[in-house]
Amino acid sequence: MSEYHVSFPGLGWNFRLNSTAFSIGSFEVKWYGIIIGIGFLLAFVYGISSCTKMKLNKGKLLDAVIIGLIGGIIGARLYYVLFFDGDKYLKDPISILYIHEGGLGIYGGIIGGLVAGGITAKIKKINVLAALDIACLGFLIGQAIGRWGNFVNQEAFGSQTSLPWGMVSENTAGVPVHPCFFYEFLWCSLGFVLLHIFTRKFRRYDGQTFLCYVMWYGTGRFFIEALRTDSLIIWGMKVSQLLAAVTVLAALALLIIFRKRTKLSGCGAASVMELNQITYDDPDNEGLNAWQRFWKGFKDPEKAKKDNQKEADTTSSDVQDGTISNEDDKGGK
C-alpha cells in the first residue's frame, strides 16, 4: 500500500500520505529514499564544515565519507536480510539487490559505515578517531531526518497508547499507537545539539564524542525499541535492545577508563592534550592518545604505569614553570 490516511485524534490532526514521490515509467521514486538522501546531504555538509575545527583534510575525509556511505548501505541491507526476512532471500537471492523495495537496518548501516569509512581513513592516514567524532554527529543528523521516512511509510511505530499524540492509520489497525519514529527524531535531534556543543567546548580527546554518541543513541534506542511491535526477538529479547544495551555499557566503561587516564589535577584540558602528544597543527597526527594509552596499558600495565607517572611528573613541572600554554590548544577543544 502506498497511500495512507494518518490522524492524531487527540491533537485533531489529519494527513493523507503517499509513499511514492513520483514515477518514471514503471519505476517509482519513494519519499523514503528522498528523505534519506536529504539527511545524508545535511550530514555531509556538516562534516565538511567541521574539518577545519577538527584539523582534518577535507579531501581525504570526503573519500572516507563516500566509501563509508557505500559500506553503510551494504551493511544496512545485510543486517535486514540476515535478521528480519532471511528465508525469503534464501529462496530468491537476487532480491537482496532490490533495495528500492525497502528493507534496511539502522544498526547494520552504522556498523558498515564505520568499518568502511574507518578503513578508508586509516589508508588515507587521517586521524581516525577525530573523523569518528565528526561522523557520529553526522549520523545523528541522518537518523533524525531519516525517521520521517518511516512516518511516510507508516512503519516503525509502537504499541497501543491512550496518550494525546497517539497515531492512527491503516497500518495501526485503526487504534492509536506510539509514534516511535517521532520519539527517535526528537532524541537524535537533542543528541546532535548537545554533542555539537560538547565537541566544540568540552571534548578532551579524539574519540570521546563518538563514545558519548554510542551511549546517547543506545540509551534512547533501548527504551524506544521497548515500545515497538515490529522487532526481531532472540533469546526472549529484542535484538535492537540487546545491541543497544551492550554498546551503551561498553561505551560507558571506555569513557570511565579514558577519563581516569586523562585526568590531571589542576592541569586542565590543555595539559591533557600535551600528555597525549596531540599536535593540532598536524591533521594526520599519529601520536599517542587516550585510546592508544589504554591499549598500551592493557599489554604491559606495569610499564605503562611507570611511563604515565614519569610523563605526569614532567608535565606538572612544566606547568609550574609556565612552559605549557593554553593558547596553542584552543583549536583542539
Backbone torsions as a table, in degrees:
resi	resn	phi	psi	omega
1	MET	NA	134.5	-176.7
2	SER	-112.7	-11.7	-179.8
3	GLU	-119.4	135.3	-177.3
4	TYR	-133.0	148.4	171.2
5	HIS	-106.8	110.3	-173.5
6	VAL	-111.4	135.8	178.7
7	SER	-140.6	154.4	172.9
8	PHE	-121.9	85.0	-172.1
9	PRO	-53.2	-39.8	-178.0
10	GLY	-67.0	-21.7	-178.9
11	LEU	-106.4	-10.2	-180.0
12	GLY	76.3	25.5	-178.0
13	TRP	-103.3	140.9	177.4
14	ASN	-138.2	137.2	-178.8
15	PHE	-136.8	151.7	168.9
16	ARG	-116.3	121.2	-176.0
17	LEU	-117.4	142.1	173.3
18	ASN	-125.8	120.8	-176.2
19	SER	-69.5	-16.3	178.2
20	THR	-94.6	122.4	-180.0
21	ALA	-76.9	-48.8	176.9
22	PHE	-163.6	169.1	-178.0
23	SER	-124.5	144.8	172.8
24	ILE	-119.8	97.5	-172.1
25	GLY	66.8	-124.0	178.8
26	SER	-93.6	-1.9	-178.3
27	PHE	-91.2	123.5	-178.7
28	GLU	-99.4	131.8	174.9
29	VAL	-97.5	118.1	-174.1
30	LYS	-88.2	147.2	174.6
31	TRP	-60.2	-32.6	-178.9
32	TYR	-57.7	-46.8	179.8
33	GLY	-65.5	-39.2	178.7
34	ILE	-64.2	-44.0	-179.4
35	ILE	-64.5	-42.5	177.0
36	ILE	-60.9	-41.0	179.3
37	GLY	-62.8	-40.6	177.8
38	ILE	-63.8	-42.0	178.4
39	GLY	-60.8	-42.8	179.1
40	PHE	-65.5	-41.7	-178.7
41	LEU	-61.3	-45.1	179.6
42	LEU	-66.1	-39.0	177.5
43	ALA	-64.3	-39.5	179.7
44	PHE	-64.5	-46.2	179.5
45	VAL	-60.5	-42.4	179.4
46	TYR	-63.1	-44.7	-178.6
47	GLY	-61.6	-46.3	-179.9
48	ILE	-64.5	-39.3	-179.4
49	SER	-70.2	-16.6	-179.5
50	SER	-91.7	-6.9	-175.1
51	CYS	-59.4	-44.1	-178.1
52	THR	-62.0	-45.0	-179.7
53	LYS	-62.8	-37.0	-176.8
54	MET	-93.3	3.3	177.9
55	LYS	59.6	47.8	179.1
56	LEU	-118.4	148.3	178.4
57	ASN	-76.0	122.7	-175.1
58	LYS	-63.5	-41.7	-178.9
59	GLY	-62.7	-44.8	179.9
60	LYS	-67.4	-39.6	178.2
61	LEU	-64.6	-36.9	178.2
62	LEU	-59.3	-43.3	177.7
63	ASP	-59.6	-44.3	-179.3
64	ALA	-65.0	-37.5	-179.8
65	VAL	-66.1	-44.5	-178.7
66	ILE	-63.8	-47.1	178.3
67	ILE	-65.8	-37.4	177.6
68	GLY	-63.2	-37.5	178.1
69	LEU	-62.8	-45.7	179.1
70	ILE	-61.9	-45.3	178.8
71	GLY	-63.0	-35.8	179.2
72	GLY	-65.9	-41.2	178.9
73	ILE	-64.8	-44.8	178.8
74	ILE	-63.1	-45.3	-179.6
75	GLY	-63.1	-41.8	-179.9
76	ALA	-63.6	-39.3	-179.8
77	ARG	-69.9	-44.2	-179.6
78	LEU	-64.2	-38.6	178.2
79	TYR	-59.6	-45.6	179.9
80	TYR	-65.2	-45.1	-178.2
81	VAL	-62.3	-43.1	-176.4
82	LEU	-72.2	-38.3	-170.7
83	PHE	-104.8	-20.7	-172.2
84	PHE	-109.7	-34.6	-175.3
85	ASP	-149.2	48.3	-174.1
86	GLY	-60.3	-40.3	-177.5
87	ASP	-61.6	-40.2	-179.5
88	LYS	-60.9	-44.0	-175.5
89	TYR	-78.4	-22.9	174.3
90	LEU	-67.6	-36.5	179.9
91	LYS	-74.9	-29.7	-177.7
92	ASP	-139.0	74.6	-174.1
93	PRO	-56.3	-33.1	-177.4
94	ILE	-63.1	-24.1	-178.7
95	SER	-70.6	-11.1	175.0
96	ILE	-59.7	-30.0	-178.1
97	LEU	-79.4	-10.3	-175.0
98	TYR	-83.7	64.6	-177.3
99	ILE	-65.5	-28.7	-178.5
100	HIS	-64.4	-15.5	177.5
101	GLU	-84.9	-4.2	179.6
102	GLY	100.6	165.7	177.2
103	GLY	111.3	74.7	177.1
104	LEU	-132.4	144.3	178.8
105	GLY	-113.5	124.7	-173.0
106	ILE	-61.7	-38.8	-179.4
107	TYR	-65.1	-39.5	176.8
108	GLY	-63.6	-37.5	178.2
109	GLY	-64.6	-41.8	179.9
110	ILE	-65.4	-47.0	-178.9
111	ILE	-63.2	-47.4	-179.7
112	GLY	-62.7	-41.0	179.4
113	GLY	-66.5	-40.9	179.9
114	LEU	-65.9	-44.2	-178.5
115	VAL	-65.1	-51.8	-178.2
116	ALA	-64.6	-46.1	179.7
117	GLY	-67.0	-38.7	179.9
118	GLY	-65.1	-43.2	178.5
119	ILE	-62.9	-42.5	178.8
120	THR	-63.2	-42.5	178.9
121	ALA	-61.7	-39.3	179.0
122	LYS	-66.1	-42.0	179.0
123	ILE	-64.3	-38.8	-179.2
124	LYS	-79.0	-3.6	178.3
125	LYS	59.2	47.9	170.8
126	ILE	-110.3	162.8	-177.8
127	ASN	-66.0	102.7	-174.3
128	VAL	-61.5	-42.9	-176.2
129	LEU	-68.7	-38.3	175.7
130	ALA	-65.7	-37.9	177.3
131	ALA	-64.2	-36.9	177.1
132	LEU	-64.4	-36.5	178.9
133	ASP	-63.1	-37.2	176.1
134	ILE	-73.2	-43.6	-175.7
135	ALA	-60.0	-41.9	-175.6
136	CYS	-66.7	-32.1	175.2
137	LEU	-68.7	-35.7	173.8
138	GLY	-65.2	-37.9	176.5
139	PHE	-57.6	-44.3	-178.0
140	LEU	-62.8	-39.1	176.7
141	ILE	-62.9	-49.5	-179.1
142	GLY	-63.8	-39.9	-179.7
143	GLN	-68.2	-40.1	-179.9
144	ALA	-63.4	-48.9	-178.6
145	ILE	-70.9	-39.6	-178.0
146	GLY	-60.1	-28.0	-179.4
147	ARG	-64.5	-22.4	176.5
148	TRP	-70.9	-20.2	172.3
149	GLY	-66.0	-35.2	175.6
150	ASN	-65.1	-35.5	177.8
151	PHE	-64.0	-45.8	179.8
152	VAL	-62.0	-37.5	179.4
153	ASN	-83.7	-5.2	-176.9
154	GLN	52.7	61.9	178.4
155	GLU	-141.4	176.4	178.4
156	ALA	59.0	39.1	174.8
157	PHE	-104.9	176.3	-173.4
158	GLY	-110.5	-159.9	-178.0
159	SER	-77.7	175.1	-177.6
160	GLN	-64.2	144.2	-179.3
161	THR	-143.8	155.8	175.6
162	SER	-106.2	7.3	179.6
163	LEU	-66.7	152.6	-175.1
164	PRO	-59.3	-26.4	-177.6
165	TRP	-96.9	20.7	175.7
166	GLY	-58.6	138.5	-174.8
167	MET	-107.8	138.3	-179.1
168	VAL	-125.1	134.9	173.4
169	SER	-157.8	-179.2	178.2
170	GLU	-59.3	-32.0	-177.0
171	ASN	-79.3	-11.5	-179.0
172	THR	-100.0	11.6	179.5
173	ALA	61.9	27.0	175.7
174	GLY	77.7	8.7	179.0
175	VAL	-114.7	149.4	179.6
176	PRO	-70.6	134.7	-177.6
177	VAL	-129.6	164.9	176.0
178	HIS	-66.6	126.5	175.0
179	PRO	-80.6	76.4	-174.3
180	CYS	-60.2	-30.4	178.4
181	PHE	-58.9	-38.7	-178.3
182	PHE	-73.4	-36.1	176.4
183	TYR	-59.3	-44.8	-178.3
184	GLU	-71.5	-32.9	174.9
185	PHE	-59.6	-46.5	179.8
186	LEU	-65.1	-42.9	-178.1
187	TRP	-63.6	-44.7	-179.4
188	CYS	-70.3	-36.5	178.9
189	SER	-64.9	-45.9	177.7
190	LEU	-63.0	-41.4	178.9
191	GLY	-61.1	-40.5	178.9
192	PHE	-62.2	-46.3	-179.2
193	VAL	-60.9	-47.4	-177.4
194	LEU	-66.1	-44.3	-177.8
195	LEU	-74.5	-27.7	173.9
196	HIS	-62.7	-47.3	179.0
197	ILE	-64.2	-42.9	180.0
198	PHE	-59.8	-44.6	-178.0
199	THR	-64.7	-38.8	-177.9
200	ARG	-76.4	-29.1	-171.1
201	LYS	-113.7	-33.7	-167.7
202	PHE	-124.5	-6.3	-177.6
203	ARG	-61.3	131.1	-175.1
204	ARG	-106.8	-20.7	179.1
205	TYR	-155.6	155.6	179.2
206	ASP	-63.1	133.2	-179.2
207	GLY	98.9	-12.6	-178.0
208	GLN	-67.5	-42.9	178.5
209	THR	-62.3	-39.3	179.8
210	PHE	-62.1	-43.1	178.5
211	LEU	-64.1	-38.5	177.6
212	CYS	-65.3	-37.4	177.0
213	TYR	-62.3	-46.0	179.9
214	VAL	-57.9	-43.9	178.5
215	MET	-65.0	-46.8	-176.4
216	TRP	-63.8	-53.0	-177.2
217	TYR	-66.0	-42.8	-179.1
218	GLY	-61.0	-40.3	179.3
219	THR	-63.4	-48.2	179.3
220	GLY	-63.3	-43.1	-178.1
221	ARG	-64.5	-35.3	-179.7
222	PHE	-59.2	-47.8	-176.7
223	PHE	-78.2	-36.6	178.6
224	ILE	-67.6	-39.5	180.0
225	GLU	-62.3	-29.8	179.7
226	ALA	-62.1	-24.3	-178.5
227	LEU	-87.5	-20.2	-173.2
228	ARG	-77.0	153.5	-176.9
229	THR	-112.8	1.9	-175.5
230	ASP	-113.9	24.8	-173.6
231	SER	-87.5	152.6	174.7
232	LEU	-81.1	133.8	-177.5
233	ILE	-109.3	127.8	173.7
234	ILE	-135.0	131.9	-179.2
235	TRP	56.5	35.1	178.1
236	GLY	74.4	9.4	-179.2
237	MET	-134.3	148.0	179.0
238	LYS	-69.1	133.5	-176.6
239	VAL	-57.4	-45.1	-178.3
240	SER	-64.6	-35.4	176.9
241	GLN	-67.7	-41.1	179.2
242	LEU	-62.3	-46.8	178.5
243	LEU	-61.9	-41.3	-179.9
244	ALA	-61.7	-45.6	-178.6
245	ALA	-63.4	-43.2	-179.4
246	VAL	-64.2	-46.1	-177.9
247	THR	-67.7	-36.8	178.1
248	VAL	-63.9	-45.9	-179.8
249	LEU	-64.1	-41.0	179.3
250	ALA	-64.5	-45.0	180.0
251	ALA	-64.5	-41.1	179.1
252	LEU	-61.6	-44.4	179.8
253	ALA	-60.9	-43.9	-179.3
254	LEU	-67.5	-37.8	177.8
255	LEU	-62.7	-40.8	178.7
256	ILE	-66.2	-44.7	-179.5
257	ILE	-62.4	-47.5	-176.7
258	PHE	-70.4	-31.4	178.2
259	ARG	-65.0	-42.4	178.9
260	LYS	-64.5	-35.5	-176.7
261	ARG	-81.4	-12.3	179.7
262	THR	-112.5	-1.1	-176.4
263	LYS	-82.9	122.9	176.0
264	LEU	-131.6	119.2	-176.4
265	SER	-60.9	122.6	174.9
266	GLY	80.5	-3.8	-176.1
267	CYS	-90.7	-34.1	-179.9
268	GLY	78.3	178.5	-175.4
269	ALA	-64.1	-33.2	-178.0
270	ALA	-61.4	-43.3	-179.4
271	SER	-70.1	-33.0	176.6
272	VAL	-61.8	-41.2	178.8
273	MET	-64.8	-36.5	176.4
274	GLU	-63.7	-43.1	179.5
275	LEU	-62.1	-37.8	-179.0
276	ASN	-78.9	-1.7	178.2
277	GLN	58.1	40.8	179.7
278	ILE	-92.6	120.3	179.0
279	THR	-105.8	106.1	-172.9
280	TYR	-76.6	-8.3	174.5
281	ASP	-79.1	-11.9	-177.5
282	ASP	-114.1	100.6	-176.6
283	PRO	-64.7	-18.9	-178.4
284	ASP	-102.9	23.5	-176.6
285	ASN	-54.4	129.6	179.0
286	GLU	-115.6	17.9	-177.6
287	GLY	-68.7	177.3	179.7
288	LEU	-63.4	140.9	171.0
289	ASN	-137.3	-174.4	-174.4
290	ALA	-60.5	-36.0	-179.4
291	TRP	-66.9	-44.8	-178.5
292	GLN	-67.7	-32.2	176.8
293	ARG	-65.1	-38.5	178.3
294	PHE	-61.4	-45.3	-179.5
295	TRP	-66.1	-40.0	178.4
296	LYS	-62.2	-42.3	179.0
297	GLY	-68.6	-31.0	179.2
298	PHE	-68.5	-38.5	-178.1
299	LYS	-75.7	-40.7	-177.4
300	ASP	-144.1	79.8	-173.6
301	PRO	-60.1	-36.8	-178.0
302	GLU	-67.5	-45.6	178.9
303	LYS	-64.8	-41.4	-179.8
304	ALA	-63.2	-38.7	179.9
305	LYS	-62.8	-43.9	179.5
306	LYS	-65.3	-42.4	179.8
307	ASP	-63.8	-42.7	-179.6
308	ASN	-63.6	-41.3	179.9
309	GLN	-65.4	-40.4	179.4
310	LYS	-63.5	-44.4	-179.6
311	GLU	-68.2	-36.5	178.7
312	ALA	-63.9	-42.1	178.2
313	ASP	-63.3	-41.5	179.6
314	THR	-63.8	-45.0	-178.8
315	THR	-66.0	-41.6	179.1
316	SER	-60.5	-38.9	178.3
317	SER	-65.6	-40.6	179.3
318	ASP	-65.2	-39.2	179.7
319	VAL	-63.3	-43.2	179.7
320	GLN	-64.3	-34.4	-179.8
321	ASP	-80.5	-9.7	-179.9
322	GLY	79.2	19.9	-176.9
323	THR	-85.4	-15.1	178.7
324	ILE	-99.6	123.5	-178.0
325	SER	-109.4	140.6	179.4
326	ASN	-76.2	-19.9	-174.0
327	GLU	-61.8	-35.5	-175.5
328	ASP	-73.2	-11.2	-172.4
329	ASP	-109.4	3.5	-177.9
330	LYS	-59.3	-36.5	-176.7
331	GLY	-72.4	-10.6	-176.6
332	GLY	-102.8	3.5	-179.5
333	LYS	-69.1	NA	NA
